[in-house]
Amino acid sequence: MTDPTTTSTTTDTEPREFGHIYTRPNSPYLWVRYRVDGVEHRESSRSTNPDVAEKLLLQRQVELGIPGAFVSSAVQRTTYEDLKKLVRAHYVIHGCRSGDRLEDSFKRLDKVFAGMRARAISADKLSQYAADRLAAGAALQTVKNELQALGQAFGLAKRTKQVAEVPEFPRLGAGPVRSGFFEPEDLRALLAELPEPLRAPIEFAYLTGWRVPSEVLPLTWAQVDFAAGMLRLEPQTTKNGEGRMFPFAALPPLASLLDRQREMTTAIERKLRRIVPLVFHRSGQPIGDFHKSWRAACTRAAHEGEGALQTLVRPALLDRIPHDLRRTAVRNLVRAGVPERTAMQLTGHLTRSVFDRYNIVDERDLADGVTKLAALHTTVENLGGTVGAHSGERANVRAR
């Protein structure tokens, strides 16, 4: 039964593993209460400092040999929002280029964990979060990214003694490797439906294979050398920390795109009376989150007609994501006969394993392969009949 003369100072929704701290109306001190073998014990900490009271509880726990973690009030007060601050600061200090993806992950995590104490985020809650996200149709890698963001935050908090322990995070399977590609006709349909400011950066990503959020949208005119016909990314501006060059003058569609973008930017600068440093922008302003516009454009491009007469003609577009542009560029380079090492340098892939994941053979590649095989068989027939025919002749000879 609860003692009406006492007031607990514990604010966590999760129960303590050992004891409680509380105040008594007629005492200036904090008191502790714990139970041993069904018998409740109460002691004064003879202090108004919560840390002193908690040390007393910890001392009693150790003396009694009762297992279980016990943490200071500062650690108990650490919240999910505190975890976010830690990992955001880490990204700024270390110049991480995937800040956009981190924020996308937190937007999803906020819906479940916002306002929660860090010590209340348990392994069960994390597993349920992953199950709910996957059941809602989220991509496996997206859920992995979200859990990774939270896991990184917990790791930083443990290192700085802001949490006592890191909960066990669920291990998600590898899942199928994405195999989405953009065929030229699909890209043309999508570009026609995208808002004007997004068309140039999306086409640029299709031609170069560069990452849209971290390499294409932040691209500045200082990185475009028109005299040399070369694009340059400094080492600190790429995800893998390596610099990169792309000779755009050797690719007429890309050179034409940059010329048009430079001409448009110059007109905007005259109107605004200021320099616009970004290559891709919205009337001089940076392009922010474009995923809503992307999804809407993909849906429109996938259909033809209006209203009841609307017909799905490009179903593959419904599942396309911006990263498929990077995957497509890798495949196009391989199809064009570009040496793999050179292709990796152009797109910024450091490891062969990642490169192989993008270079996925699709139905058209298989058809091209069989066409070449058919040409070989045609050559054999012209030389004196098919293999099957010769085999049949040998079998007849043995029968005689």
C-alpha positions as a printed Julia matrix, in Angstrom:
400×3 Matrix{Float64}:
   0.0     0.0     0.0
   1.28    3.46   -0.84
   2.16    5.68    2.08
   0.11    8.92    1.71
   2.71   10.83    3.68
   5.44   10.23    1.15
   6.08   11.63   -2.29
   8.27    9.76   -4.75
  10.86   11.73   -6.7
  11.01    9.07   -9.38
   9.55   10.4   -12.61
  10.42    7.53  -14.95
   7.55    5.49  -16.29
   9.84    2.45  -16.03
  10.09    0.89  -12.54
  13.42    0.88  -10.72
  15.14   -2.45  -10.45
  15.99   -1.72   -6.83
  14.38    0.76   -4.5
  12.96    4.26   -4.71
  13.84    7.75   -3.58
  11.09    9.8    -1.97
  10.41   12.85    0.18
   8.58   13.02    3.48
   6.5    16.08    4.42
   8.09   16.49    7.86
  11.69   15.85    6.78
  14.05   18.14    4.85
  15.98   15.14    3.58
  15.5    12.66    0.78
  14.63    9.13    1.87
  15.2     5.76    0.24
  12.9     2.78    0.24
  13.73   -0.76   -0.84
  12.35   -4.24   -0.3
  14.27   -7.33    0.8
  12.57  -10.73    1.07
   9.18   -9.08    1.1
  10.09   -6.67    3.9
  10.17   -2.95    3.1
  13.05   -0.86    4.5
  13.19    2.94    4.69
  16.21    5.13    5.45
  17.0     8.82    5.46
  19.88    9.86    3.21
  20.49   12.84    5.55
  20.89   14.93    2.44
  18.78   16.94    0.0
  21.07   15.96   -2.9
  19.51   13.25   -5.16
  22.97   11.89   -5.98
  23.66   11.23   -2.3
  20.34    9.41   -1.93
  21.04    7.31   -4.97
  24.52    6.43   -3.73
  22.89    5.17   -0.55
  20.54    2.99   -2.55
  23.44    1.7    -4.62
  25.4     0.94   -1.43
  22.49   -1.05   -0.02
  22.08   -2.88   -3.32
  25.75   -3.88   -3.33
  25.68   -4.91    0.33
  22.69   -7.11   -0.23
  24.18   -8.62   -3.39
  21.12   -7.75   -5.45
  21.92   -7.58   -9.2
  20.65   -4.82  -11.43
  21.8    -1.5   -12.81
  21.39    1.63  -10.8
  22.21    5.0   -12.22
  22.52    8.59  -11.1
  19.72   11.11  -11.42
  21.58   12.87  -14.25
  21.62    9.64  -16.25
  17.97    9.0   -15.44
  17.06   12.4   -16.82
  18.7    11.78  -20.22
  16.0    11.91  -22.87
  15.62   10.87  -26.48
  16.05   14.54  -27.41
  19.41   14.58  -25.59
  20.51   11.61  -27.69
  19.61   13.48  -30.88
  21.67   16.5   -29.8
  24.71   14.28  -29.24
  24.68   12.66  -32.66
  23.9    15.92  -34.45
  26.9    17.57  -32.77
  29.02   14.57  -33.73
  28.03   15.0   -37.39
  28.93   18.7   -37.33
  32.29   18.17  -35.61
  33.35   15.39  -37.97
  31.89   16.97  -41.12
  29.66   14.0   -41.93
  27.94   14.41  -45.29
  24.89   12.26  -44.55
  23.13   14.78  -42.31
  20.04   14.77  -44.53
  19.63   11.03  -44.09
  20.12   11.42  -40.33
  17.32   13.98  -40.14
  15.05   11.78  -42.25
  15.66    8.95  -39.77
  14.86   11.17  -36.79
  11.6    12.3   -38.37
  10.42    8.68  -38.23
  11.94    7.95  -34.83
  10.32   11.08  -33.35
   6.86    9.64  -33.9
   7.56    6.84  -31.43
  10.31    7.98  -29.09
   9.82   11.75  -28.76
   9.71   12.82  -25.09
  10.81    9.41  -23.83
  13.57    8.89  -21.28
  16.59    7.17  -22.8
  16.52    4.39  -20.19
  12.9     3.66  -21.16
  13.92    2.82  -24.74
  14.24   -0.92  -24.33
  15.14   -3.77  -26.67
  11.45   -4.72  -26.84
  10.45   -1.21  -27.9
  13.16   -1.15  -30.58
  12.09   -4.53  -31.95
   8.47   -3.43  -32.03
   9.46   -0.21  -33.81
  11.29   -2.16  -36.51
   8.38   -4.59  -36.93
   5.84   -1.77  -37.21
   7.92    0.15  -39.76
   8.43   -2.91  -41.95
   4.73   -3.8   -41.7
   3.9    -0.26  -42.85
   5.89   -0.86  -46.03
   9.16    0.88  -45.16
  12.2    -0.43  -47.02
  14.48   -2.66  -44.98
  17.51   -0.43  -45.52
  15.48    2.62  -44.43
  14.61    0.95  -41.12
  18.25   -0.07  -40.71
  19.32    3.55  -41.21
  16.85    4.72  -38.58
  18.0     2.19  -36.0
  21.62    2.92  -36.84
  21.07    6.63  -36.15
  19.56    5.88  -32.75
  22.22    3.28  -32.0
  24.97    5.76  -32.79
  23.33    8.28  -30.46
  23.22    5.71  -27.66
  26.88    4.84  -28.24
  27.89    8.5   -27.92
  25.77    8.85  -24.78
  27.39    5.79  -23.19
  30.85    7.16  -24.0
  30.0    10.48  -22.31
  28.31    8.71  -19.35
  24.87   10.08  -20.16
  23.33    6.6   -20.25
  24.26    3.59  -18.15
  23.88    1.06  -20.92
  22.94    0.69  -24.57
  19.82   -1.4   -25.25
  20.11   -4.37  -27.55
  19.09   -3.36  -31.06
  17.31   -5.85  -33.34
  19.38   -7.44  -36.08
  17.59   -7.09  -39.37
  18.25   -9.4   -42.31
  20.17   -8.34  -45.37
  17.05   -8.33  -47.56
  17.03   -8.36  -51.34
  19.46   -6.12  -53.2
  17.64   -3.35  -55.03
  17.73   -3.73  -58.78
  15.99   -0.56  -59.93
  17.24    1.13  -63.09
  16.06    4.05  -65.19
  15.58    3.35  -68.86
  15.9     6.47  -71.07
  12.18    6.58  -71.84
  11.29    6.34  -68.15
  13.69    9.15  -67.3
  12.2    11.38  -70.0
   8.72   10.76  -68.63
   9.85   11.58  -65.09
  11.69   14.75  -66.07
   8.56   16.02  -67.8
   6.6    15.69  -64.53
   9.2    17.07  -62.11
   9.12   20.75  -61.06
  11.47   22.8   -63.22
  14.2    23.34  -60.56
  14.53   19.57  -60.04
  14.92   18.53  -63.68
  18.54   19.61  -64.13
  19.94   18.02  -60.92
  18.08   14.75  -61.58
  19.39   14.58  -65.14
  22.87   15.43  -63.82
  22.67   12.5   -61.36
  21.54   10.18  -64.15
  24.56   11.13  -66.28
  27.23   11.16  -63.55
  26.03    8.69  -60.93
  26.76   11.21  -58.17
  24.74   11.18  -54.94
  21.84   13.62  -55.16
  21.57   14.94  -51.57
  25.25   15.13  -50.68
  27.07   15.69  -54.0
  24.69   17.04  -56.64
  22.55   19.57  -54.77
  25.48   21.16  -52.84
  27.58   21.48  -56.03
  28.91   25.03  -56.51
  30.15   26.87  -59.57
  33.62   26.94  -57.99
  33.7    23.18  -58.59
  32.88   23.56  -62.3
  35.95   24.34  -64.41
  34.55   25.38  -67.79
  38.01   26.12  -69.21
  39.21   22.58  -68.51
  35.79   20.99  -68.98
  36.12   19.34  -65.56
  33.94   18.86  -62.48
  35.83   18.57  -59.2
  34.72   17.42  -55.76
  37.08   18.14  -52.89
  37.83   15.25  -50.5
  35.86   16.74  -47.61
  32.73   17.12  -49.76
  32.2    13.42  -50.52
  30.73   10.63  -48.44
  33.83    8.44  -48.63
  36.23   11.33  -48.06
  37.9    10.93  -51.45
  38.13   13.69  -54.05
  36.68   13.13  -57.5
  36.88   14.5   -61.03
  34.49   14.15  -63.95
  35.48   15.48  -67.42
  32.06   16.79  -68.41
  33.28   18.27  -71.7
  33.68   14.72  -73.03
  29.96   14.06  -72.44
  27.93   16.44  -74.68
  24.57   16.01  -72.85
  26.26   16.9   -69.55
  28.18   19.82  -71.04
  24.95   21.17  -72.56
  23.13   20.8   -69.24
  25.79   22.8   -67.38
  25.8    25.5   -70.07
  22.03   25.9   -69.74
  22.27   25.97  -65.96
  25.02   28.61  -66.06
  22.97   30.79  -68.4
  19.89   30.48  -66.2
  21.89   31.22  -63.04
  23.41   34.33  -64.61
  19.92   35.65  -65.37
  18.85   34.98  -61.77
  21.95   36.76  -60.43
  21.14   39.86  -62.48
  17.61   39.85  -61.16
  18.63   39.32  -57.53
  21.76   41.51  -57.81
  23.85   38.97  -55.96
  26.0    35.92  -56.66
  24.32   32.52  -56.65
  27.07   30.02  -55.73
  25.0    26.85  -56.24
  24.75   25.14  -59.61
  21.28   23.78  -58.83
  18.81   26.0   -56.99
  15.27   27.35  -56.8
  15.49   30.94  -58.01
  18.78   31.36  -56.14
  17.74   29.44  -53.01
  19.03   25.97  -52.05
  16.87   22.98  -52.96
  15.71   21.27  -49.78
  13.81   18.05  -49.25
  12.38   17.06  -52.64
  11.11   13.55  -51.89
   7.42   14.55  -51.84
   7.76   16.14  -55.28
   9.73   13.1   -56.46
   7.06   10.61  -55.42
   4.27   12.68  -56.96
   6.18   13.02  -60.25
   6.92    9.28  -60.37
   3.23    8.52  -59.9
   2.18   10.91  -62.67
   4.88    9.67  -65.04
   3.84    6.06  -64.45
   0.32    6.77  -65.77
  -1.25    8.08  -68.95
  -4.71    9.53  -69.38
  -6.97   11.3   -66.92
  -9.59   10.23  -64.4
 -11.33    6.94  -65.15
  -9.31    6.62  -68.37
  -5.98    6.74  -66.53
  -3.81    3.74  -67.33
  -0.66    2.45  -65.65
   1.93    2.27  -68.43
   5.24    2.48  -66.55
   4.75    0.46  -63.34
   8.5     0.38  -62.6
   8.45    4.13  -61.91
   6.2     3.66  -58.88
   9.07    2.03  -57.01
  11.93    4.24  -58.17
  14.07    6.2   -55.69
  16.72    8.87  -56.4
  19.54    6.43  -55.62
  18.44    4.35  -58.63
  19.96    7.12  -60.77
  23.37    6.26  -59.31
  22.78    2.57  -59.92
  21.79    3.31  -63.52
  24.9     5.37  -64.19
  27.12    2.49  -63.06
  25.31    0.09  -65.37
  25.55    2.53  -68.28
  29.29    2.91  -67.8
  29.77   -0.87  -67.82
  27.56   -1.24  -70.89
  29.62    1.41  -72.66
  32.73   -0.65  -72.1
  34.35    1.71  -69.58
  37.0    -0.16  -67.5
  35.66   -0.91  -64.06
  38.41    0.96  -62.24
  37.71    4.09  -64.29
  33.96    3.75  -63.74
  34.51    3.49  -59.99
  36.62    6.66  -60.02
  33.94    8.58  -61.94
  31.09    7.56  -59.62
  33.06    7.58  -56.38
  32.92    3.91  -55.4
  35.83    2.78  -53.27
  35.05   -0.92  -52.84
  34.41   -3.47  -55.54
  31.68   -5.15  -53.46
  29.48   -2.03  -53.56
  30.19   -1.6   -57.28
  29.1    -5.19  -57.93
  25.82   -4.63  -56.1
  24.92   -1.84  -58.53
  26.03   -3.67  -61.66
  22.96   -5.89  -61.7
  22.0    -7.64  -64.93
  18.43   -6.9   -65.99
  16.18   -8.51  -68.61
  17.64   -6.43  -71.44
  21.17   -7.53  -70.58
  20.02  -11.16  -70.57
  18.31  -10.69  -73.95
  21.47   -9.13  -75.37
  23.45  -12.1   -74.12
  21.11  -14.61  -75.73
  21.17  -12.6   -78.98
  24.95  -12.94  -79.05
  24.57  -16.66  -78.35
  22.12  -16.92  -81.26
  24.66  -15.2   -83.52
  27.25  -17.79  -82.49
  24.9   -20.66  -83.35
  24.15  -19.02  -86.7
  27.88  -18.96  -87.43
  28.17  -22.65  -86.5
  25.28  -23.54  -88.84
  26.92  -21.64  -91.67
  30.05  -23.71  -91.11
  28.28  -27.01  -91.6
  25.18  -27.51  -89.52
  24.1   -27.26  -85.89
  25.68  -29.05  -82.98
  22.53  -31.07  -82.56
  22.61  -32.16  -86.19
  26.21  -33.36  -85.92
  25.39  -35.21  -82.71
  22.53  -36.93  -84.46
  24.79  -37.96  -87.33
  27.34  -39.45  -84.91
  24.56  -41.38  -83.18
  23.39  -42.82  -86.54
  26.95  -43.89  -87.36
  27.23  -45.74  -84.03
  23.85  -47.43  -84.71
  25.09  -48.78  -88.03
